Amino acid sequence: MSEIRLSPDGSTITVFLPMAWRRRPKSPARSSSQGPRTRPPVAADAGGGEYGTLAEMADAERISRSYVSRILRLTLLAPDIVERILDGRPTAGLPELLRPFPVEWERQRERFY
């Protein structure tokens, strides 16, 4: 179950999301002549909670900490932006969403709509 904490001075919100990462099976269409992947495909299991830190998750799954932090940052998107993406309605593209963005939902809407 997720948990949200507000710092005593009200300046920081911390969101804890239990997650587990699993590798997807290798595609039979991918040949070994294509070379190694730079980033293995992963899928999150929000009920797992197997890792205590981002570093543990990245190390266990042999992916970069930078990539994990960029992907996990997407959990901070405003719900209506997530719905737009899932519905295929116009919004920012993935490259823009993977760059640092404000955590305040109103500022996200100003940037991504």
Secondary structure, DSSP 8 states (H G I E B T S, - for coil): --EEEE-TTSS-EEEE---EEEE----TT--GGG---SS--EEEETT----SSHHHHHHHHT--HHHHHHHHHGGGS-HHHHHHHHHT-S---HHHHTS---SSHHHHHHHH-
